[in-house]
């Protein structure tokens, strides 16, 4: 009886240790979605499997901005390599709440072997080197999507 219980505990421990971020809930035609809201507004973008992308930001009194853009296969491949290298789909939050005014960036990705939804508090992204690299890669792509030629809505 004790041997069975120990085996069950060992199996459960293995399953929990192998956990990670939940699978993405992206529509079939999307490969990446990012979003974050903070005191100054919000930023979001989505990349579709055909490479088209939409970047949107709400900046309070400064107005809203929408930019339609395109992402190359090479850029998406580079992103996928970075996210894989830093094991981004294993990231999960260890906190149920943040500190006052702390943002909670999140992204969903479905590229190659990657299929997950990651959402951590700012401090969690900042304090973990792999998490920091994952967020930097996703936000870096967002920076490329945003163009000075976008027009306020």
DANOR-V536472 format. One record per residue. N is the residue number from 0. RES is the residue in three letters. SS is DSSP state (H for helix, E for strand, C for the rest). PSI is psi in degrees with one decimal (* if undefined). D_LAST is the distance of its C-alpha to the last C-alpha in Angstrom with 1 decimal. Layout:
# DANOR-V536472
N;RES;SS;PSI;D_LAST
N;RES;SS;PSI;D_LAST
This chain:
# DANOR-V536472
0;UNK;C;-47.1;66.9
1;UNK;H;-37.7;65.7
2;UNK;H;-41.9;65.2
3;UNK;H;-42.4;62.9
4;UNK;H;-44.5;61.0
5;UNK;H;-40.0;60.6
6;UNK;H;-40.9;59.5
7;UNK;H;-41.8;56.8
8;UNK;H;-42.2;55.6
9;UNK;H;-42.7;55.5
10;UNK;H;-44.9;53.5
11;UNK;H;-42.3;51.0
12;UNK;H;-40.8;50.6
13;UNK;H;-43.7;50.0
14;UNK;H;-41.7;47.4
15;UNK;H;-42.3;45.6
16;UNK;H;-29.3;45.8
17;UNK;C;1.3;44.3
18;UNK;C;-176.2;41.3
19;UNK;C;-164.1;37.9
20;UNK;C;147.5;34.3
21;UNK;E;159.5;33.8
22;UNK;C;151.4;32.8
23;UNK;C;154.9;29.2
24;UNK;C;32.7;27.8
25;UNK;C;143.9;25.4
26;UNK;C;156.3;25.0
27;UNK;C;-33.5;27.3
28;UNK;C;4.3;24.7
29;UNK;E;143.5;23.2
30;UNK;E;-17.3;25.1
31;UNK;E;137.8;23.0
32;UNK;E;134.6;20.6
33;UNK;E;146.3;19.9
34;UNK;E;145.8;18.5
35;UNK;E;140.5;19.2
36;UNK;E;143.6;18.4
37;UNK;E;-177.9;19.9
38;UNK;C;-35.0;20.3
39;UNK;C;-2.2;17.4
40;UNK;E;-146.6;14.8
41;UNK;E;157.1;14.5
42;UNK;E;136.8;14.3
43;UNK;E;152.6;14.8
44;UNK;E;156.7;15.4
45;UNK;E;141.4;17.5
46;UNK;E;129.2;19.9
47;UNK;E;163.5;21.6
48;UNK;C;-13.6;25.2
49;UNK;C;3.6;24.5
50;UNK;C;-8.7;22.7
51;UNK;E;151.1;19.2
52;UNK;E;154.6;16.7
53;UNK;E;124.9;13.2
54;UNK;E;129.4;12.2
55;UNK;E;142.7;9.8
56;UNK;E;143.9;10.1
57;UNK;E;118.2;9.8
58;UNK;C;36.9;11.5
59;UNK;H;-127.2;12.4
60;UNK;H;-20.0;12.6
61;UNK;H;-11.4;11.1
62;UNK;C;174.7;7.6
63;UNK;E;156.2;5.7
64;UNK;E;136.7;5.8
65;UNK;E;131.6;6.7
66;UNK;E;123.2;9.8
67;UNK;E;133.0;12.2
68;UNK;E;-175.8;15.7
69;UNK;E;143.4;19.4
70;UNK;C;133.8;22.1
71;UNK;C;158.0;25.7
72;UNK;H;-36.3;28.6
73;UNK;H;-40.7;30.2
74;UNK;H;-41.7;27.4
75;UNK;H;-36.0;27.5
76;UNK;H;-42.7;31.3
77;UNK;H;-42.8;31.2
78;UNK;H;-47.2;29.0
79;UNK;H;-41.5;31.4
80;UNK;H;-43.2;34.4
81;UNK;H;-45.8;33.1
82;UNK;H;-37.0;32.3
83;UNK;H;-45.5;35.7
84;UNK;H;-36.7;37.5
85;UNK;C;11.9;36.3
86;UNK;C;46.5;37.0
87;UNK;H;-32.1;33.5
88;UNK;H;-2.4;34.3
89;UNK;H;-6.4;37.1
90;UNK;C;130.1;35.0
91;UNK;C;150.7;35.0
92;UNK;C;141.7;34.4
93;UNK;C;2.8;37.6
94;UNK;C;147.8;36.1
95;UNK;C;-17.7;35.1
96;UNK;C;159.2;33.1
97;UNK;C;-176.3;31.6
98;UNK;C;167.3;32.4
99;UNK;C;130.9;30.5
100;UNK;C;16.5;26.8
101;UNK;C;129.3;27.4
102;UNK;C;161.2;24.5
103;UNK;C;81.3;25.3
104;UNK;C;150.9;23.5
105;UNK;E;151.4;24.2
106;UNK;E;149.9;24.1
107;UNK;E;137.6;25.5
108;UNK;E;141.0;27.1
109;UNK;E;90.2;29.2
110;UNK;E;120.3;30.5
111;UNK;C;-122.9;34.2
112;UNK;C;-10.6;36.3
113;UNK;E;132.3;33.5
114;UNK;E;91.8;32.3
115;UNK;E;168.0;31.2
116;UNK;E;118.6;28.8
117;UNK;E;129.2;29.0
118;UNK;E;114.4;27.9
119;UNK;C;158.1;29.7
120;UNK;C;153.6;29.4
121;UNK;H;-46.2;28.4
122;UNK;H;-35.0;32.1
123;UNK;H;-40.3;33.2
124;UNK;H;-40.4;31.1
125;UNK;H;-37.3;32.3
126;UNK;H;-8.3;36.0
127;UNK;C;122.4;36.5
128;UNK;H;-41.6;36.6
129;UNK;H;-43.9;35.8
130;UNK;H;-41.4;32.9
131;UNK;H;-42.3;31.6
132;UNK;H;-38.4;31.9
133;UNK;H;-48.6;30.0
134;UNK;H;-41.2;27.0
135;UNK;H;-39.4;27.1
136;UNK;H;-44.8;27.1
137;UNK;H;-46.9;24.2
138;UNK;H;-32.9;22.1
139;UNK;H;-40.0;23.3
140;UNK;H;-41.2;21.9
141;UNK;H;-39.5;18.5
142;UNK;H;-38.6;18.8
143;UNK;H;-33.5;19.7
144;UNK;H;-33.7;16.7
145;UNK;C;132.9;14.3
146;UNK;C;146.9;14.3
147;UNK;C;-9.4;14.0
148;UNK;C;-0.7;12.6
149;UNK;C;148.9;9.3
150;UNK;E;137.6;6.4
151;UNK;E;146.1;3.8
152;UNK;C;*;0.0
